[in-house]
């Protein structure tokens, strides 16, 4: 059965894995996040109940 022959597919998988891990992944990991975390404490806003006009 030709599907079980790993000869051409193993080299394709190895080349794509090496391309991703050595070239693409370091470029993706080099990006910095534009939304940096801050040390601000979150204060909940005071909400007032909604007044329904029909009640």
C-alpha angles and dihedrals in degrees: 000000000000094000090070094054105105095188102102098024098052092058091047091050092046093049093048092047092050091047091052097043098042104034114017102035097056090049091051093046091050092068115102123217115255092210103065119192118254133204094232116133115234112238114195114235118240110245127198123216117262115252109220114211094219099054 
